[in-house]
Amino acid sequence: MAKSSPPTRLALRILIGVAAFILLLACAAWLWLRQSLPVLDGVLDTGVLRAPATIHRDAQGIALIESEDRNSTAYALGFLHAQERYFQMDLLRRNSAGELSELVGAAALKHDREVRLHQFRKRAERNVAALPQAQRLLLESYVDGVNFGLQQLAAKPWEYALLGQEPEPWTSADSLLTIFSMYLTLQSPIGKFELRDTALADLLPRDLYEFYFPLGGSWDAPLIGEVRGPVTMPETSIASLLEPGDPIAYQVMESDDKIYGSNNWVVGGALTEHGGAILADDMHLGLNVPNIWYRAGWNLPGTGRTMRGATLPGGPIAVVGSNGLVAWGFTNTAGDWGDLIPLELSEDGRQYLTPDGWRDFDIERETIAVKGAAAETLEVRKTIWGPVVAENHRGVPLAYRWIAHDIRGSNLNLLRLETVTTASEALDLGPSLGIPHQNLVVGDSEGHIGWTVGGAIPRRVGLDGSRSVSWADGTAHWDGYLTLEEQPRVYDPPSHRIWTANARTMDGEFLRVMGNHGYALGARQQQIRDDLFARDRFDEQALLDIQLDDRAVFLQRWQEHLLTLLDGRQNYRDVREQVRDWGGRAGADSVGYRIVRNYRMKFMEITTAPILTYMRRYQPDFSFGPLKRQFEYALWEMAQHEPAHLLNPDFESWRALKLSALDEVLAEMAADGRPLHEQTWGVENTARIQHPLGRAVAAVNWLTAMPADQLSGDTHMPRFQSPTHGASERMVVAPGRENRAIFHMATGQSAHPLSPFFDRGHGDWVEGNPSPLSEGESRYVLRLR
């Protein structure tokens, strides 16, 4: 046998050396990461607890806390949050405080400038001081637990080492900042819907505005009220909006129901075997590693009952869950909880008109620290109504009157849901809850069910909130908040069913006081309602089946429309076959669903482009964004009746427009080189669930990203799903029967990639397998003394 030549032996040595170095590096990284793993077992002396607390965790990391003192359970929960999720908590507080740049650098400056106008840190400190003593003491216990948990890590959380930063201690105000962070997720800090809608109503011819932007229609499914009538075909030509030679602007459309929202519903005892209510809740949010929620339970001292549900790391509260007698869940209302006020300025612009005459702006300066750069100073102009946050389409400065700015806007009254014993008692708490306004849906062990708005509702005088109007003469103003008796409410309806999904829930006076900040189209809500009325008896699995319903009911008529368009067109024969055999659902394996869905979106983009072009003449950055939720009624009328005066002038006929929309969709699908039969919905709807730092440092994704699963479901159906948004949790629970309850959560309990439960349970979320809400057999026991 011939001997290896010297160069070959040298290359082999180099290869072995490189492999050894990589292995050594991997071992060093593993050992480094292990240092920041949470403490799972043993005994820790805290030096502060009035009563000891024991933390049990099962194989999935679901925590159960036991103690004879409620403040001690809060301490233990803070300990858990810090050990498993401290970096996530830090991002939440910095997000609403406008302090992200201090952690990650100038990339976050734009966000910090916009958010710092609201001075949420100062508001959080004010709100903490206003808490009842018992809540303040419980919060202080939670904060002590957080900081103890952080100290007990052998090394700081790995994210800080990657950023070259040190974690700062937690404070009581930081916990209120996590609530403000949810405001920024669920409501607009600049009243974006009102800003856009006021501009459209002011600038567009009235008949075009009412046609393209109606208040609702046949897809509505309110709890109280009727659906609205069909839209009226306008007389004004769409071409009249354009100047000769104007190039038409096109904006790629995302789904018109891709919103931060949720589904929930409850059935009364008359529809269940055991006579108790069963509640379902799935909150739709951005999907990241780790999940926004942390699963935990704790005994309620003196009651013999246990609280179980989803907590938000940063606070001592179960956001949704069951206390053994009452279960509750939330969806975003999409109501109107803030008003933009156009200011009347003096000639020099230094004063604004109020009911008491001219007044100087209050000027405050905020310092924004920036990692690796000089700090910035931001000037905040404040009025008696709120800060100046934007300008309207005519360049007039706008002040924002927003409930988030008030003491009523943020508090810990969600804690009181732990101790309610009936659904009616839970509904009574609605006006006192200091949270971004939610559809609060409840059910109790006796079978009673109900709905109300969770959050304070302003009493508007002289305005309905739908348009930006001046408050300078005192005619328009807020006169406090609605009382409990005035709060919208539904209790034990005759159907024994309640449902919400970010669409309009009310009519009449209740709708007037709630207002409209961009209700969802209603197709998702309607499908849930119809699923509920399709059967007379329910158990937990039946409600999970509704949560997983991915039937494409909304797109059925668009599929039929596309089949008709392609009749007899031999060059589209393969496309037509895929559309014909689409399966009638948003299945990951369906090519036809992807074609139908994206054809409608492209049709929307092309037909509304002249309006976008017109609006950008007055407001160059105008965007329909996610606030286009009622376009469907106009789209369908145009698709069916092909009105010549509404045809986009870039096209010679409606048939040419429709085929062009389809061709663009097919071209985009073919861009990756796959043949048509492989271009399934799952190829487009592939999960991208990553750690926030993974967007900047790709190597982070190697250890932390969830699998790139191809996902069934879409936005206009109960199984709301996109690559980056979806059901952050799914819960189905009958209070008092938590042992039969179901809970899904994307990702896992821990943010640490070496944790034994980093991604445990994620597969159940992907596949829809029933998994328990209650913790299983205790695998880890930690005692805090």
Phi, psi and omega in degrees: 000135182288140177284152177293140178288155180307316180298325180292316178298321179295316179298322179294319179297318179298318181297316179296320179296318179296318180297319179295320179296317179297319178296318179297319179296318179296319179295319179296317179297320179296314180295322178295316180295323182299332183297332183261013176292147179290159175278125184254326186231162172114200181228134178234132176270120182269329182080001185228339187290137176285329177221144181294158178230135179247131181251117174258138174228138179269188184297336180269355180089006178293127188261138170235124183253133179236131177196158176273359184230127182296325178295329178290324176293325176296319177300313181296321178295318176300319177303312181298313180302316182293318182294323186261333195220026190297321181296320176300316178300318180298317178298320181297313182292321180290328180302312183274337177279348185070043184235020181291327183299329179296332182268316189244352177103192190296343180301336182261005186298316181302314178298313183297322179298316182294319185282325185296340176303334184269351175048050185293331178297316178297321180293322179297317179297319177297317184291326176298317180297336182270356182293148171301151187304317182298319178293322180295320179293319178297318179297319178297323176296317178300313181299318177300319179295320178301309185291327174293317179299320178295320181293331184279353173288136180293338176213156180298154178309142191301332182298324182290323177297322179295324181272353184067036183235166175247137177290138178265149182301158178274149177230166178298321179298328179298325179295323175292328178296330177294328175292317177298328178296324176291328172303315182294332177283320191258343177228160182271131179286356176233016180059048192301319181296313179296321178300312181289317186289324177298319179296315180298314182294327182283325190260326183281148168305141190303319184292326176290319180299313183292332179285311185277335186230060180287168180279347180163192182177213191291345179273354178297148175214064184288160173288322178231127178115176184247167173287157180270160183287175181291158177287155179261131180298127182285162176264333183292136178284140178294330181292339181291347178281345189258145172276150177305129178083359178297124170288135182280132181270136178241140179234122180301132185263131164269171181304142179280009170231024177272083185231160172284103182205204186193175170239142163205156178201165180212143175244143183279171184298337179294345184250009181236156181296322188268353178083359175263160177287155170234129183246142174237141181210126169224118185267122183267117182215178173295142181257119181225171170253117000278176174297154179295333185259154174233125185278130180201158173221159176206147177290149179258101188308133176085359183247338186076006181247165182233135174272128178225140177169204182253126177255156175259112179307125186123344181220159186268031193236144166276115183289312174228154179157204182221139177258013180097336176241329182225137174243148180216154177213167186229148161225153180290134186287328190061021173282182186253108187242020177200156180229133173272132186241109176293129186269140173264115189259154171289170184301323181273359177075008184267348180230161177227152185275134177234171176301340179259014179106193183288145183216141176288147170293143169276122182253124173235148182246131179249135178261124180254112177285141183230123178300126176076010181209170179291149177293153178250149174251127181248132177267124179255117176267122185243143176243177178292344181261333183157178182287156172281121188244344186192180170237149178275186185293350177251012176080013180274130179294145184238125170269154184241117172265108191227134181299330179303336181280344186269160175300325179295343187283339185212116178204187182250026183291349172302334177304328184293341177293338178300328190254359178291152183243349180222160177298320180298318179296323178295318180296327180299336180282346187315304184294341185269351185285125179265075183219163170301131194304127186234153164285106178271113180245131188225156172210148182239174186290344177271358176099001179280147182224160179193167178220144168203177173273125173272107183137154181287139181248124181290147173267101182278136177236128176080008177200158176253357177087353184283339181227153176282118179230156180290143174251013190295327184266002177086353180295318179260130178190172170260135178246072180070210185231158179295147176280171177303320181293333180272345185294135175304144186199141171230129182224128178045062179295155182303331181283347184062026181221139174225139183215144172213153179199047174073001176264181181297128178255338191236172173217172175063222184296323179296320177293323181299315183284334178280326181070186186224116174242038176101059178301144173299158183307318179116349183298319179296314180296320180294320180295322176296313179303313183293324175298321180292324181275357180279352178216161185251348180229145185223145164228185184299318181296324180298321179286325174297322178301322177292319178301328183263010181289112180247023177295138184270059182300315183299323186268002183303314182290331177288327175294317178294321178300316183291323176300317179297318179301325186266001179304128175075003181264098186297328181289350177246021187302313181295323179295316181297322179297319179294320179293319179298320185260034188290341177091349176073018179209165178276063180281140180301336183264008184264121173281319183298321179299316181300319180296311183298312183300313184283334173298314179299317180297320179290324176299319177298314181301315185286316186287334181262358182302322178299327177292317178301315179300315180297314182294326181288346173294327182262333184218092190304332181262015182301138179215141172291329178050216179276001190262049183236039200281349180247017179299333189306322185295318177290319181302314184291321177300316181292320180296325183275318189257347176046059181293125185299325185282355176250008180285130174304123184299347177288353185234145184277340180202164177293324178296320178296321179297314183295316179292325176296319177300315179295317181298320178296319178298314181295323179294319178294322178294324185278356187299333181271002174088355179288147173291163187303318186292348177260358184273067184281168175298325180296329177299320178277324185261057181261131185301135171232074184256104191230162172289143180307325180286343179294340178287335181258328182236100187301327182299333179300326182293335180301324184262335193243337185291142173287161180302149180278065182289141171277124193250135170279160180103162181200193193275327185267036182207163182305320179280075181292123185204134168219176181300330187238356180224154178165201181287103178294336172207156168230128181229135172227121186209137168257116183303133184092349179234044184296339179293343177256001185286157182242141177213126173245146175213128175297146184061211184224188185289324189255147174273356185268123185294343178264001179293144178295346178233035179302315182233018181293129181099345182297323180298323177296321178297316181295312188272345181079020179286137177300131175224153192283149169283317183285150178293149178270202181302136183292123177255332182227136179229125179234130181250128175255123184249000000 
